[in-house]
Amino acid sequence: MRLKIFQLTLILAVLVVSNLANNSYASPVETFAFTDDVTKIRFQALSKELRCPKCQNQNLADSNSTVASALRLDLYNLLLEGKSDKEIVDLMVARYGEFVLYRPRVSNITYVLWFGPALLILLGVIVVIVILRKKPLAKAELSLTAVQQQKLNQLLVDNDNDDSSRSTTSSTVTSSTATSNNKE
């Protein structure tokens, strides 16, 4: 009895899992009948050019969502009505905004998108050129003038005198400390 219950439970589980897998991954295949090859090619090009509003990183051709399926049907009907590609794209943009285009149009809003990378590259090239064109300092510019050399020599002499006077004072203090220690 337990074996039969286990078998029935296992069969039921397999059926439920296979049903879920079919519903989530398989989508109905749309078959559109085109009057000519040009219309079919236009449909394929437009469905690859237009983005699914629900699936942000998929075009209409790749998306399995119901929204994409509905838009493919709209696209098919618009092509059969004789609408041009520009009219179809304008209609989709009017409904869903510029987001529906994989290649947004050049406008005031999209200037940064289109020209920003080029400006950054140009700025980088200018910075590299400025850095490379900086002239290395010549030896004449690095050498000291006579007045500067004289001041440097004076500072070095003064510093040597200070060091020697400190040494003398230090040695005097050390020797006096040593003699006082010896007396004790």
trRosetta pair geometry for C-beta under 8 A, 3 or more apart (Angstrom, degrees):
i j d omega theta_ij theta_ji phi_ij phi_ji
1 4 6.0 -55 -154 33 31 109
1 5 6.7 29 151 -15 64 106
2 5 5.7 -55 -150 38 36 111
2 6 6.2 37 152 -21 68 106
3 6 5.7 -54 -148 36 30 113
3 7 6.4 31 153 -19 64 106
4 7 5.7 -52 -145 37 32 111
4 8 6.3 31 156 -17 64 106
5 8 5.8 -55 -146 39 30 110
5 9 6.2 31 154 -19 64 108
6 9 5.8 -57 -148 38 29 112
6 10 6.3 30 154 -20 64 107
7 10 5.7 -54 -146 36 30 112
7 11 6.3 29 156 -17 65 106
8 11 5.8 -53 -145 37 31 110
8 12 6.2 31 155 -18 64 108
9 12 5.7 -56 -147 39 29 112
9 13 6.3 32 154 -21 64 107
10 13 5.7 -54 -147 35 30 112
10 14 6.5 29 154 -18 64 105
11 14 5.8 -53 -149 35 31 110
11 15 6.4 30 153 -17 64 107
12 15 5.8 -56 -149 37 31 111
12 16 6.3 30 155 -18 66 106
13 16 5.8 -55 -146 37 30 110
13 17 6.2 26 158 -15 65 109
14 17 6.0 -57 -144 40 28 108
14 18 6.2 24 159 -16 65 110
15 18 6.0 -57 -142 40 27 107
15 19 6.2 29 157 -20 63 109
16 19 5.8 -58 -149 36 28 112
16 20 6.4 27 155 -17 64 106
17 20 5.8 -54 -148 37 31 110
17 21 6.3 31 154 -20 65 107
18 21 5.6 -52 -145 37 33 113
18 22 6.3 33 156 -19 65 105
19 22 5.9 -55 -148 36 29 109
19 23 6.4 24 156 -16 64 109
20 23 5.9 -60 -146 39 30 107
20 24 6.1 12 165 -9 67 114
21 24 6.4 -65 -139 42 25 99
21 25 6.0 -17 178 16 64 118
21 26 8.0 59 133 -8 64 99
22 25 7.1 -76 -129 51 17 84
22 26 5.1 -26 -163 26 61 127
23 26 7.3 -29 -72 49 10 86
27 64 4.2 -168 -34 -155 152 107
27 69 7.5 -147 176 -73 128 128
28 69 7.8 65 60 -130 99 142
30 69 6.8 168 -55 -143 134 88
30 72 6.2 122 78 115 170 139
30 73 7.5 -128 -143 -69 142 82
32 40 8.0 165 94 -113 108 82
32 43 6.9 -137 86 179 151 166
32 76 4.9 -133 -130 -126 144 138
34 37 7.3 104 109 -90 132 24
34 39 4.6 -179 -163 89 113 110
34 40 4.1 -164 38 -64 170 89
34 43 6.8 -134 -90 1 131 140
34 79 8.0 -31 -124 120 98 134
35 39 5.9 56 47 20 82 149
35 80 7.6 118 -14 -120 115 81
36 39 5.3 99 61 8 76 99
36 40 7.3 -138 103 -3 43 91
37 40 5.3 -55 -149 38 40 115
37 41 6.2 40 154 -21 71 104
38 41 5.8 -53 -148 36 30 110
38 42 6.4 32 152 -19 64 106
39 42 5.6 -52 -146 37 33 113
39 43 6.3 38 152 -22 65 104
39 79 5.4 125 -161 161 99 123
39 80 7.7 68 -165 -79 144 55
40 43 5.7 -51 -149 33 31 114
40 44 6.5 28 153 -16 64 105
41 44 5.8 -53 -147 38 32 110
41 45 6.2 30 154 -18 66 107
42 45 5.8 -56 -144 39 30 109
42 46 6.1 24 160 -14 66 110
42 79 6.1 153 99 -127 121 127
42 85 6.4 -130 -157 -77 109 104
43 46 6.1 -59 -143 41 25 105
43 47 6.1 20 160 -16 64 112
43 75 6.3 122 -139 133 81 111
43 76 6.3 37 -127 -96 130 68
43 79 5.6 -62 -76 -33 93 168
44 47 6.0 -58 -141 40 26 107
44 48 6.4 19 159 -13 62 109
44 61 6.9 54 -152 -98 62 137
45 48 6.0 -64 -152 40 28 105
45 49 6.1 23 153 -19 66 114
45 85 7.8 -28 97 -121 118 133
46 49 5.5 -59 -139 40 33 111
46 50 6.0 18 166 -10 70 110
46 60 7.8 -11 124 48 69 137
46 75 5.8 176 110 -158 127 129
46 79 7.8 -172 29 -67 150 119
46 85 6.3 -154 -81 -134 115 92
46 88 6.2 -10 -144 110 148 144
46 89 7.5 -134 -136 -66 104 86
47 50 6.4 -53 -130 42 27 100
47 59 6.6 110 148 142 58 107
47 60 4.2 -106 -157 85 75 110
47 61 4.1 104 128 -59 107 88
47 72 5.9 37 -116 -113 124 91
47 75 6.2 148 -74 104 87 168
48 59 5.1 56 -150 128 38 160
48 60 7.5 -101 -58 50 23 80
48 61 4.9 -11 -75 3 67 138
49 59 7.0 93 32 -145 12 132
49 89 7.7 -46 117 -99 128 113
49 101 7.3 -17 157 -142 85 67
49 102 6.0 -130 -165 24 48 113
49 103 7.4 -52 -156 19 91 98
50 59 6.3 108 76 -160 46 88
50 60 5.0 18 84 -15 99 120
50 71 7.0 -142 121 153 137 134
50 75 7.4 -164 31 -85 151 137
50 89 7.4 -156 -81 -113 105 75
50 92 5.7 -60 -130 168 132 166
50 100 5.5 -9 -160 164 87 93
50 101 7.0 -46 -117 -97 57 45
50 102 7.4 -140 -101 -16 10 91
51 56 7.4 14 172 -160 124 37
51 58 7.3 123 -153 85 72 39
51 59 5.7 -74 -101 -109 47 57
51 60 7.4 167 -161 -35 6 73
51 99 6.6 -97 76 145 132 67
51 100 5.3 -166 54 -158 84 38
51 101 6.8 -34 5 43 104 6
51 102 5.5 136 -51 -64 102 75
52 55 4.2 26 86 47 133 90
52 56 7.7 -94 80 -56 83 17
52 58 5.1 -1 22 86 124 89
52 59 6.6 128 -18 179 83 15
52 60 5.7 140 -68 -85 81 53
52 62 8.0 -113 -17 69 125 78
52 63 3.9 64 -53 -42 156 165
52 65 6.0 121 -177 40 140 125
52 67 6.3 115 -168 95 94 106
52 68 4.2 -33 -114 -80 120 109
52 71 7.1 -177 -117 35 69 146
53 67 5.9 -97 57 152 94 144
53 71 7.8 139 4 -53 98 146
53 96 4.9 -122 -82 -145 128 133
53 99 6.8 83 -119 104 77 117
53 100 6.2 -29 -70 -91 88 91
54 63 7.3 125 67 -168 97 143
54 65 4.6 -151 77 154 139 169
54 67 4.4 133 -14 36 125 143
54 68 6.9 -107 40 -32 109 87
55 58 4.0 -12 122 39 127 114
55 62 8.0 -128 108 97 147 91
55 63 4.5 178 35 -118 144 118
55 65 5.5 -174 -28 -14 108 131
55 68 6.7 -16 18 -45 117 130
58 62 4.5 -127 -162 89 102 109
58 63 4.2 131 116 -70 129 89
58 68 7.4 -38 109 -85 115 151
59 62 5.4 79 53 18 74 100
59 63 6.9 -146 89 -16 31 98
59 102 6.5 -29 -91 -55 107 130
60 63 6.0 -57 -134 31 28 111
60 68 5.0 172 -139 -156 64 94
60 71 5.4 -111 -122 99 126 120
60 72 5.5 158 167 -70 115 86
60 75 7.0 101 140 -17 164 151
61 72 7.8 114 -87 -99 46 120
63 67 7.7 -41 136 75 141 84
63 68 3.5 164 93 -56 122 168
64 68 7.0 52 38 59 6 132
64 69 7.7 19 -172 -49 38 103
65 68 4.7 95 60 7 84 100
65 69 7.0 -144 98 -6 46 87
66 69 5.3 -50 -147 36 37 116
66 70 6.3 39 153 -20 67 103
67 70 5.8 -55 -151 37 30 110
67 71 6.4 27 151 -16 65 107
68 71 5.6 -54 -144 39 34 110
68 72 6.3 38 154 -23 66 102
69 72 5.8 -50 -149 32 30 112
69 73 6.7 30 151 -16 62 104
70 73 5.7 -54 -152 36 33 112
70 74 6.4 36 148 -19 66 104
71 74 5.3 -48 -145 37 37 115
71 75 6.1 43 152 -23 66 103
71 92 7.5 67 -153 -122 116 113
72 75 5.5 -50 -146 35 32 115
72 76 6.4 37 151 -22 63 103
73 76 5.6 -50 -148 34 32 114
73 77 6.4 30 154 -16 64 105
74 77 5.8 -57 -148 39 30 109
74 78 6.2 30 155 -19 66 107
75 78 5.8 -54 -145 37 29 111
75 79 6.4 29 155 -19 63 105
75 88 6.6 70 -132 -166 75 132
76 79 5.9 -58 -152 35 28 110
76 80 6.5 25 152 -16 64 107
77 80 5.6 -56 -148 38 33 110
77 81 6.4 36 152 -22 65 105
78 81 5.6 -52 -149 34 33 114
78 83 4.5 -42 174 35 90 137
78 87 7.7 -164 180 107 119 101
78 88 5.0 124 129 -107 144 104
78 91 7.0 -166 -119 56 150 155
79 82 7.8 63 175 -61 33 18
79 83 6.7 -82 -85 51 31 86
79 88 7.3 9 -65 -79 71 146
83 87 4.4 -124 -172 89 99 127
83 88 5.2 120 119 -57 124 86
83 91 7.6 -19 -175 -8 155 140
84 87 4.7 97 54 6 77 103
84 88 7.1 -143 94 -5 41 87
85 88 5.7 -57 -150 37 32 111
85 89 6.2 29 155 -17 67 107
86 89 5.8 -55 -145 39 30 109
86 90 6.1 32 155 -19 65 108
87 90 5.7 -55 -145 38 29 112
87 91 6.3 32 154 -21 63 106
88 91 5.7 -55 -150 34 30 112
88 92 6.5 26 153 -16 64 106
89 92 5.8 -56 -147 38 32 109
89 93 6.2 30 154 -18 66 107
89 101 7.2 56 -162 -92 106 108
90 93 5.8 -55 -144 39 30 110
90 94 6.2 34 154 -23 64 105
91 94 5.7 -52 -147 33 30 113
91 95 6.6 24 154 -14 63 107
92 95 5.8 -58 -150 39 32 108
92 96 5.9 -24 171 28 69 111
92 100 5.0 -142 148 125 106 152
92 101 8.0 129 103 -60 116 77
93 96 6.9 -78 -124 60 23 73
93 97 6.6 -12 -165 170 61 10
93 98 6.2 29 -144 -85 103 46
93 100 6.1 -149 -90 53 53 118
93 101 6.6 6 -88 -35 104 112
95 100 7.6 46 75 -34 88 157
96 99 6.3 -100 143 65 94 94
96 100 4.1 85 90 -49 127 126
97 100 6.5 132 70 -7 53 91
98 101 5.8 -52 -171 29 59 111
98 104 5.0 45 175 -130 114 108
98 105 7.0 -111 -129 26 110 87
98 107 8.0 -121 -97 30 146 135
98 109 7.3 -179 2 90 165 139
98 110 7.3 -152 179 -56 155 126
101 104 5.2 125 89 -91 120 49
101 105 6.9 33 93 -22 171 74
104 107 7.8 -88 153 18 102 99
104 110 4.8 -164 118 -112 128 153
104 113 6.4 28 58 100 133 154
104 114 7.8 -123 80 -55 97 100
105 110 6.7 140 84 34 49 150
106 110 6.0 -129 -128 87 35 113
106 111 7.2 66 -163 -88 79 58
106 114 5.4 -1 -108 -29 91 168
107 110 5.2 68 46 24 74 97
107 111 7.5 -103 91 -40 34 75
108 111 6.4 -23 -153 -19 29 112
110 113 4.5 -51 -163 41 76 121
110 114 5.7 65 139 -17 92 103
111 114 6.1 -67 -146 44 28 100
111 115 5.6 -25 177 26 70 115
111 116 7.9 108 127 -39 59 83
112 115 6.9 -72 -119 58 19 77
112 116 4.5 40 -179 -53 63 120
113 116 6.4 4 -80 10 10 117
115 118 5.4 -61 -158 45 57 113
115 119 5.8 58 146 -25 83 106
116 119 5.8 -59 -146 37 28 110
116 120 6.4 28 158 -19 65 106
117 120 5.7 -54 -147 36 33 112
117 121 6.4 31 156 -17 66 105
118 121 5.8 -54 -149 37 32 110
118 122 6.3 33 152 -19 65 107
119 122 5.6 -53 -145 38 32 113
119 123 6.2 35 154 -21 65 105
120 123 5.6 -52 -146 36 30 113
120 124 6.4 33 153 -20 63 105
121 124 5.6 -54 -151 36 32 114
121 125 6.5 33 152 -20 65 103
122 125 5.7 -52 -149 34 32 111
122 126 6.5 33 153 -19 65 104
123 126 5.7 -53 -149 35 32 112
123 127 6.5 33 153 -19 65 104
124 127 5.7 -53 -148 35 32 111
124 128 6.4 31 154 -17 65 105
125 128 5.8 -55 -149 37 32 111
125 129 6.3 32 153 -20 66 106
126 129 5.7 -54 -146 37 31 111
126 130 6.3 32 155 -20 65 105
127 130 5.8 -53 -147 35 30 111
127 131 6.4 28 155 -17 64 107
128 131 5.8 -57 -148 38 30 110
128 132 6.1 21 157 -12 66 111
129 132 5.9 -61 -143 43 28 106
129 133 5.9 21 161 -16 66 115
130 133 6.0 -62 -139 41 24 106
130 134 7.0 44 156 -43 59 90
131 134 6.2 -37 -162 -1 32 113
135 138 8.0 -16 147 -36 113 84
137 141 4.7 -118 -171 84 93 128
137 142 5.5 107 130 -56 120 95
138 141 4.8 96 58 5 77 101
138 142 7.2 -148 98 -4 42 89
139 142 5.5 -60 -147 40 37 110
139 143 6.2 41 155 -30 70 102
140 143 6.0 -47 -144 25 30 110
144 148 4.0 -132 -169 96 103 118
144 149 4.6 137 107 -61 125 79
144 152 6.6 -41 -151 -7 170 141
145 148 4.7 92 51 11 76 104
145 149 6.9 -139 93 -7 37 88
146 149 5.7 -54 -146 36 30 113
146 150 6.4 32 155 -20 64 105
147 150 5.8 -53 -150 34 30 111
147 151 6.5 29 152 -17 64 105
148 151 5.7 -54 -149 37 33 111
148 152 6.3 35 152 -21 65 106
149 152 5.6 -54 -149 36 31 113
149 153 6.4 32 154 -19 65 104
150 153 5.8 -52 -148 35 31 111
150 154 6.4 32 153 -19 64 106
151 154 5.6 -55 -149 36 31 113
151 155 6.4 33 153 -19 65 105
152 155 5.7 -55 -149 36 31 111
152 156 6.4 30 154 -18 65 106
153 156 5.7 -55 -148 37 32 111
153 157 6.3 32 154 -19 66 105
154 157 5.8 -54 -147 36 31 110
154 158 6.2 30 154 -17 65 107
155 158 5.7 -54 -144 39 30 110
155 159 6.1 32 155 -21 64 108
156 159 5.6 -54 -146 37 30 113
156 160 6.4 32 153 -20 64 104
157 160 5.7 -53 -149 35 31 111
157 161 6.4 32 152 -19 65 104
158 161 5.7 -52 -148 36 32 112
158 162 6.4 33 153 -19 65 105
159 162 5.7 -52 -148 36 32 112
159 163 6.3 31 153 -18 65 106
160 163 5.7 -55 -147 38 32 111
160 164 6.2 27 156 -16 66 107
161 164 5.9 -56 -144 39 29 106
161 165 6.2 26 157 -17 65 107
162 165 5.9 -56 -145 38 28 107
162 166 6.3 29 155 -19 63 107
163 166 5.7 -56 -148 37 29 111
163 167 6.3 31 152 -21 64 105
164 167 5.5 -50 -146 35 34 113
164 168 6.3 36 153 -20 65 103
165 168 5.6 -49 -145 36 34 112
165 169 6.2 33 155 -16 65 106
166 169 5.7 -55 -145 40 30 109
166 170 5.9 31 155 -20 65 111
167 170 5.6 -56 -142 40 28 112
167 171 6.1 25 158 -17 65 107
168 171 5.9 -54 -143 38 27 106
168 172 6.2 29 154 -21 63 107
169 172 5.7 -54 -146 35 30 112
169 173 6.3 28 155 -17 64 106
170 173 5.8 -54 -148 37 29 109
170 174 6.2 29 153 -19 64 109
171 174 5.5 -54 -143 39 33 113
171 175 6.1 31 158 -18 67 106
172 175 6.0 -55 -143 39 28 105
172 176 6.2 25 158 -16 64 108
173 176 5.9 -56 -144 39 28 108
173 177 6.2 30 155 -20 63 108
174 177 5.8 -56 -148 36 28 111
174 178 6.3 29 153 -20 63 107
175 178 5.5 -52 -146 36 33 113
175 179 6.4 31 156 -18 66 103
176 179 5.8 -52 -145 37 33 108
176 180 6.3 31 155 -17 64 106
177 180 5.9 -56 -147 38 30 109
177 181 6.4 31 153 -20 63 107
178 181 5.7 -56 -149 35 30 112
178 182 6.5 31 152 -21 65 105
179 182 5.6 -52 -147 33 35 112
179 183 6.6 39 153 -24 65 101
180 183 5.8 -48 -150 28 35 113
180 184 7.1 32 154 -18 61 102
181 184 6.1 -57 -158 31 34 108
